[in-house]
Amino acid sequence: MVASVLELSQRSFWEEWHQVRCPTLVVLAEAGIFSSEQAREMTRSRPGTVMTNVPGAGHDVHLENPEMVRAAITDFLGAL
């Protein structure tokens, strides 16, 4: 577990991100593990990427505000 967390904190995943070819929803938690600038770059750098913000939520955004996450996913899928 520690090795996995260490890798996540030190490794860049942009190469893998740019290989994704399907529409993607980025859910940005206000107090999450990546910054709003990183989320905006994810959205700018790949066509078909949509970002939604969940204010007041942290890393466990799906547990902290499940209604907002469900609504964001429903809207995203409905727009496809």
N, CA, C and O atoms as a GROMACS GRO file, in nm:
protein
  320
    1MET      N    1   0.082  -0.119   0.000
    1MET     CA    2   0.000   0.000   0.000
    1MET      C    3   0.087   0.126   0.000
    1MET      O    4   0.061   0.220  -0.076
    2VAL      N    5   0.187   0.127   0.083
    2VAL     CA    6   0.275   0.243   0.091
    2VAL      C    7   0.345   0.266  -0.043
    2VAL      O    8   0.359   0.380  -0.087
    3ALA      N    9   0.389   0.158  -0.107
    3ALA     CA   10   0.455   0.171  -0.237
    3ALA      C   11   0.360   0.230  -0.341
    3ALA      O   12   0.402   0.311  -0.424
    4SER      N   13   0.234   0.191  -0.337
    4SER     CA   14   0.136   0.244  -0.432
    4SER      C   15   0.115   0.394  -0.411
    4SER      O   16   0.111   0.471  -0.507
    5VAL      N   17   0.101   0.434  -0.287
    5VAL     CA   18   0.081   0.576  -0.256
    5VAL      C   19   0.205   0.655  -0.294
    5VAL      O   20   0.194   0.766  -0.347
    6LEU      N   21   0.322   0.600  -0.268
    6LEU     CA   22   0.446   0.667  -0.305
    6LEU      C   23   0.454   0.686  -0.456
    6LEU      O   24   0.493   0.794  -0.503
    7GLU      N   25   0.419   0.582  -0.533
    7GLU     CA   26   0.421   0.595  -0.680
    7GLU      C   27   0.325   0.704  -0.726
    7GLU      O   28   0.360   0.784  -0.813
    8LEU      N   29   0.206   0.707  -0.669
    8LEU     CA   30   0.108   0.808  -0.708
    8LEU      C   31   0.157   0.949  -0.682
    8LEU      O   32   0.124   1.042  -0.756
    9SER      N   33   0.235   0.966  -0.577
    9SER     CA   34   0.282   1.100  -0.542
    9SER      C   35   0.404   1.144  -0.623
    9SER      O   36   0.436   1.263  -0.628
   10GLN      N   37   0.473   1.049  -0.686
   10GLN     CA   38   0.597   1.083  -0.755
   10GLN      C   39   0.594   1.065  -0.906
   10GLN      O   40   0.679   1.120  -0.975
   11ARG      N   41   0.499   0.990  -0.957
   11ARG     CA   42   0.497   0.956  -1.099
   11ARG      C   43   0.397   1.042  -1.174
   11ARG      O   44   0.288   1.071  -1.124
   12SER      N   45   0.432   1.081  -1.293
   12SER     CA   46   0.340   1.153  -1.380
   12SER      C   47   0.260   1.052  -1.463
   12SER      O   48   0.315   0.954  -1.514
   13PHE      N   49   0.132   1.076  -1.474
   13PHE     CA   50   0.046   0.987  -1.550
   13PHE      C   51  -0.008   1.055  -1.676
   13PHE      O   52  -0.105   1.007  -1.735
   14TRP      N   53   0.053   1.165  -1.718
   14TRP     CA   54   0.004   1.237  -1.836
   14TRP      C   55   0.010   1.153  -1.963
   14TRP      O   56  -0.078   1.163  -2.048
   15GLU      N   57   0.113   1.072  -1.978
   15GLU     CA   58   0.124   0.988  -2.098
   15GLU      C   59   0.003   0.896  -2.109
   15GLU      O   60  -0.056   0.882  -2.216
   16GLU      N   61  -0.033   0.833  -1.998
   16GLU     CA   62  -0.150   0.745  -1.998
   16GLU      C   63  -0.278   0.825  -2.023
   16GLU      O   64  -0.368   0.780  -2.095
   17TRP      N   65  -0.287   0.944  -1.963
   17TRP     CA   66  -0.405   1.028  -1.980
   17TRP      C   67  -0.428   1.059  -2.127
   17TRP      O   68  -0.542   1.054  -2.174
   18HIS      N   69  -0.323   1.092  -2.199
   18HIS     CA   70  -0.336   1.128  -2.340
   18HIS      C   71  -0.369   1.009  -2.430
   18HIS      O   72  -0.404   1.027  -2.546
   19GLN      N   73  -0.358   0.889  -2.378
   19GLN     CA   74  -0.394   0.769  -2.455
   19GLN      C   75  -0.542   0.733  -2.442
   19GLN      O   76  -0.592   0.651  -2.520
   20VAL      N   77  -0.612   0.792  -2.347
   20VAL     CA   78  -0.755   0.765  -2.329
   20VAL      C   79  -0.830   0.820  -2.450
   20VAL      O   80  -0.806   0.934  -2.490
   21ARG      N   81  -0.920   0.743  -2.506
   21ARG     CA   82  -0.991   0.784  -2.628
   21ARG      C   83  -1.141   0.794  -2.612
   21ARG      O   84  -1.212   0.822  -2.709
   22CYS      N   85  -1.192   0.772  -2.493
   22CYS     CA   86  -1.338   0.780  -2.473
   22CYS      C   87  -1.373   0.908  -2.398
   22CYS      O   88  -1.288   0.966  -2.331
   23PRO      N   89  -1.498   0.952  -2.409
   23PRO     CA   90  -1.541   1.068  -2.330
   23PRO      C   91  -1.516   1.042  -2.182
   23PRO      O   92  -1.536   0.930  -2.134
   24THR      N   93  -1.474   1.144  -2.110
   24THR     CA   94  -1.432   1.127  -1.972
   24THR      C   95  -1.486   1.239  -1.885
   24THR      O   96  -1.485   1.356  -1.924
   25LEU      N   97  -1.532   1.203  -1.767
   25LEU     CA   98  -1.579   1.300  -1.668
   25LEU      C   99  -1.473   1.311  -1.560
   25LEU      O  100  -1.436   1.212  -1.498
   26VAL      N  101  -1.424   1.431  -1.537
   26VAL     CA  102  -1.331   1.460  -1.429
   26VAL      C  103  -1.412   1.523  -1.316
   26VAL      O  104  -1.473   1.628  -1.334
   27VAL      N  105  -1.414   1.458  -1.201
   27VAL     CA  106  -1.485   1.509  -1.084
   27VAL      C  107  -1.381   1.571  -0.991
   27VAL      O  108  -1.297   1.501  -0.935
   28LEU      N  109  -1.388   1.701  -0.975
   28LEU     CA  110  -1.291   1.774  -0.895
   28LEU      C  111  -1.351   1.806  -0.759
   28LEU      O  112  -1.447   1.882  -0.748
   29ALA      N  113  -1.293   1.748  -0.656
   29ALA     CA  114  -1.333   1.778  -0.519
   29ALA      C  115  -1.255   1.901  -0.472
   29ALA      O  116  -1.135   1.913  -0.498
   30GLU      N  117  -1.321   1.989  -0.403
   30GLU     CA  118  -1.257   2.112  -0.358
   30GLU      C  119  -1.130   2.086  -0.278
   30GLU      O  120  -1.032   2.158  -0.293
   31ALA      N  121  -1.131   1.983  -0.195
   31ALA     CA  122  -1.014   1.951  -0.113
   31ALA      C  123  -0.959   1.813  -0.150
   31ALA      O  124  -0.919   1.736  -0.064
   32GLY      N  125  -0.957   1.784  -0.280
   32GLY     CA  126  -0.913   1.654  -0.329
   32GLY      C  127  -0.762   1.645  -0.341
   32GLY      O  128  -0.689   1.732  -0.292
   33ILE      N  129  -0.716   1.539  -0.406
   33ILE     CA  130  -0.572   1.514  -0.413
   33ILE      C  131  -0.504   1.583  -0.530
   33ILE      O  132  -0.381   1.588  -0.535
   34PHE      N  133  -0.581   1.637  -0.625
   34PHE     CA  134  -0.516   1.715  -0.731
   34PHE      C  135  -0.581   1.851  -0.743
   34PHE      O  136  -0.696   1.871  -0.705
   35SER      N  137  -0.506   1.942  -0.797
   35SER     CA  138  -0.546   2.083  -0.798
   35SER      C  139  -0.646   2.113  -0.910
   35SER      O  140  -0.662   2.036  -1.004
   36SER      N  141  -0.712   2.226  -0.895
   36SER     CA  142  -0.804   2.269  -1.000
   36SER      C  143  -0.728   2.297  -1.129
   36SER      O  144  -0.782   2.277  -1.238
   37GLU      N  145  -0.604   2.343  -1.119
   37GLU     CA  146  -0.522   2.366  -1.239
   37GLU      C  147  -0.495   2.234  -1.311
   37GLU      O  148  -0.500   2.228  -1.434
   38GLN      N  149  -0.464   2.128  -1.236
   38GLN     CA  150  -0.443   1.996  -1.298
   38GLN      C  151  -0.571   1.948  -1.366
   38GLN      O  152  -0.566   1.894  -1.477
   39ALA      N  153  -0.684   1.966  -1.302
   39ALA     CA  154  -0.812   1.925  -1.361
   39ALA      C  155  -0.842   2.005  -1.487
   39ALA      O  156  -0.889   1.949  -1.586
   40ARG      N  157  -0.815   2.135  -1.484
   40ARG     CA  158  -0.837   2.217  -1.604
   40ARG      C  159  -0.744   2.172  -1.717
   40ARG      O  160  -0.785   2.170  -1.833
   41GLU      N  161  -0.621   2.137  -1.684
   41GLU     CA  162  -0.528   2.088  -1.787
   41GLU      C  163  -0.576   1.956  -1.844
   41GLU      O  164  -0.563   1.932  -1.964
   42MET      N  165  -0.632   1.869  -1.761
   42MET     CA  166  -0.688   1.743  -1.809
   42MET      C  167  -0.800   1.771  -1.910
   42MET      O  168  -0.809   1.707  -2.014
   43THR      N  169  -0.884   1.868  -1.877
   43THR     CA  170  -0.996   1.904  -1.964
   43THR      C  171  -0.948   1.968  -2.094
   43THR      O  172  -0.997   1.935  -2.201
   44ARG      N  173  -0.851   2.058  -2.084
   44ARG     CA  174  -0.798   2.127  -2.204
   44ARG      C  175  -0.722   2.032  -2.296
   44ARG      O  176  -0.727   2.047  -2.418
   45SER      N  177  -0.652   1.937  -2.240
   45SER     CA  178  -0.558   1.857  -2.319
   45SER      C  179  -0.622   1.739  -2.392
   45SER      O  180  -0.558   1.678  -2.478
   46ARG      N  181  -0.745   1.706  -2.359
   46ARG     CA  182  -0.810   1.592  -2.424
   46ARG      C  183  -0.950   1.626  -2.466
   46ARG      O  184  -1.033   1.661  -2.382
   47PRO      N  185  -0.980   1.618  -2.594
   47PRO     CA  186  -1.119   1.639  -2.639
   47PRO      C  187  -1.212   1.536  -2.575
   47PRO      O  188  -1.172   1.423  -2.549
   48GLY      N  189  -1.333   1.576  -2.550
   48GLY     CA  190  -1.431   1.483  -2.492
   48GLY      C  191  -1.423   1.474  -2.341
   48GLY      O  192  -1.487   1.387  -2.281
   49THR      N  193  -1.345   1.562  -2.278
   49THR     CA  194  -1.334   1.561  -2.133
   49THR      C  195  -1.420   1.673  -2.075
   49THR      O  196  -1.414   1.787  -2.121
   50VAL      N  197  -1.498   1.638  -1.975
   50VAL     CA  198  -1.585   1.732  -1.907
   50VAL      C  199  -1.544   1.735  -1.760
   50VAL      O  200  -1.515   1.630  -1.703
   51MET      N  201  -1.542   1.852  -1.699
   51MET     CA  202  -1.507   1.864  -1.559
   51MET      C  203  -1.626   1.916  -1.480
   51MET      O  204  -1.700   2.003  -1.526
   52THR      N  205  -1.644   1.861  -1.360
   52THR     CA  206  -1.743   1.913  -1.268
   52THR      C  207  -1.676   1.934  -1.133
   52THR      O  208  -1.588   1.858  -1.094
   53ASN      N  209  -1.718   2.037  -1.062
   53ASN     CA  210  -1.664   2.069  -0.931
   53ASN      C  211  -1.762   2.030  -0.822
   53ASN      O  212  -1.883   2.049  -0.836
   54VAL      N  213  -1.709   1.974  -0.713
   54VAL     CA  214  -1.791   1.941  -0.597
   54VAL      C  215  -1.737   2.021  -0.478
   54VAL      O  216  -1.640   1.980  -0.415
   55PRO      N  217  -1.800   2.133  -0.447
   55PRO     CA  218  -1.752   2.217  -0.338
   55PRO      C  219  -1.765   2.147  -0.203
   55PRO      O  220  -1.860   2.073  -0.178
   56GLY      N  221  -1.668   2.173  -0.117
   56GLY     CA  222  -1.672   2.121   0.019
   56GLY      C  223  -1.636   1.975   0.033
   56GLY      O  224  -1.637   1.922   0.145
   57ALA      N  225  -1.603   1.908  -0.075
   57ALA     CA  226  -1.572   1.764  -0.069
   57ALA      C  227  -1.422   1.743  -0.072
   57ALA      O  228  -1.346   1.828  -0.118
   58GLY      N  229  -1.380   1.628  -0.023
   58GLY     CA  230  -1.240   1.589  -0.025
   58GLY      C  231  -1.219   1.469  -0.115
   58GLY      O  232  -1.296   1.446  -0.208
   59HIS      N  233  -1.114   1.394  -0.086
   59HIS     CA  234  -1.076   1.280  -0.170
   59HIS      C  235  -1.190   1.179  -0.186
   59HIS      O  236  -1.205   1.121  -0.293
   60ASP      N  237  -1.268   1.158  -0.083
   60ASP     CA  238  -1.379   1.062  -0.089
   60ASP      C  239  -1.509   1.131  -0.132
   60ASP      O  240  -1.614   1.116  -0.069
   61VAL      N  241  -1.499   1.207  -0.239
   61VAL     CA  242  -1.611   1.288  -0.287
   61VAL      C  243  -1.737   1.204  -0.308
   61VAL      O  244  -1.848   1.251  -0.282
   62HIS      N  245  -1.721   1.082  -0.355
   62HIS     CA  246  -1.836   0.995  -0.380
   62HIS      C  247  -1.908   0.954  -0.251
   62HIS      O  248  -2.026   0.920  -0.254
   63LEU      N  249  -1.837   0.959  -0.139
   63LEU     CA  250  -1.898   0.930  -0.009
   63LEU      C  251  -1.948   1.057   0.059
   63LEU      O  252  -2.049   1.054   0.130
   64GLU      N  253  -1.879   1.168   0.037
   64GLU     CA  254  -1.912   1.293   0.103
   64GLU      C  255  -2.031   1.364   0.039
   64GLU      O  256  -2.108   1.431   0.108
   65ASN      N  257  -2.046   1.350  -0.092
   65ASN     CA  258  -2.157   1.414  -0.161
   65ASN      C  259  -2.206   1.325  -0.275
   65ASN      O  260  -2.195   1.360  -0.392
   66PRO      N  261  -2.261   1.209  -0.240
   66PRO     CA  262  -2.301   1.113  -0.344
   66PRO      C  263  -2.410   1.167  -0.437
   66PRO      O  264  -2.414   1.130  -0.554
   67GLU      N  265  -2.497   1.252  -0.386
   67GLU     CA  266  -2.604   1.306  -0.470
   67GLU      C  267  -2.547   1.392  -0.582
   67GLU      O  268  -2.592   1.382  -0.697
   68MET      N  269  -2.450   1.475  -0.550
   68MET     CA  270  -2.391   1.562  -0.651
   68MET      C  271  -2.309   1.481  -0.753
   68MET      O  272  -2.310   1.511  -0.872
   69VAL      N  273  -2.239   1.379  -0.705
   69VAL     CA  274  -2.163   1.293  -0.796
   69VAL      C  275  -2.257   1.217  -0.888
   69VAL      O  276  -2.233   1.208  -1.008
   70ARG      N  277  -2.365   1.164  -0.832
   70ARG     CA  278  -2.463   1.092  -0.915
   70ARG      C  279  -2.523   1.184  -1.020
   70ARG      O  280  -2.537   1.145  -1.136
   71ALA      N  281  -2.559   1.306  -0.982
   71ALA     CA  282  -2.616   1.400  -1.077
   71ALA      C  283  -2.516   1.435  -1.186
   71ALA      O  284  -2.553   1.446  -1.303
   72ALA      N  285  -2.389   1.453  -1.150
   72ALA     CA  286  -2.286   1.484  -1.249
   72ALA      C  287  -2.268   1.368  -1.348
   72ALA      O  288  -2.256   1.391  -1.469
   73ILE      N  289  -2.267   1.247  -1.297
   73ILE     CA  290  -2.252   1.129  -1.384
   73ILE      C  291  -2.374   1.115  -1.474
   73ILE      O  292  -2.360   1.087  -1.593
   74THR      N  293  -2.494   1.133  -1.418
   74THR     CA  294  -2.617   1.122  -1.495
   74THR      C  295  -2.620   1.225  -1.607
   74THR      O  296  -2.653   1.193  -1.721
   75ASP      N  297  -2.584   1.349  -1.575
   75ASP     CA  298  -2.580   1.455  -1.678
   75ASP      C  299  -2.477   1.425  -1.785
   75ASP      O  300  -2.502   1.443  -1.904
   76PHE      N  301  -2.360   1.380  -1.742
   76PHE     CA  302  -2.251   1.348  -1.836
   76PHE      C  303  -2.295   1.237  -1.932
   76PHE      O  304  -2.281   1.251  -2.054
   77LEU      N  305  -2.348   1.130  -1.878
   77LEU     CA  306  -2.391   1.018  -1.963
   77LEU      C  307  -2.509   1.057  -2.051
   77LEU      O  308  -2.519   1.011  -2.165
   78GLY      N  309  -2.597   1.140  -1.999
   78GLY     CA  310  -2.713   1.184  -2.078
   78GLY      C  311  -2.673   1.270  -2.198
   78GLY      O  312  -2.745   1.276  -2.298
   79ALA      N  313  -2.558   1.336  -2.188
   79ALA     CA  314  -2.512   1.424  -2.296
   79ALA      C  315  -2.436   1.348  -2.404
   79ALA      O  316  -2.405   1.404  -2.508
   80LEU      N  317  -2.405   1.223  -2.380
   80LEU     CA  318  -2.327   1.145  -2.480
   80LEU      C  319  -2.411   1.107  -2.599
   80LEU      O  320  -2.362   1.042  -2.692
   0.00000   0.00000   0.00000
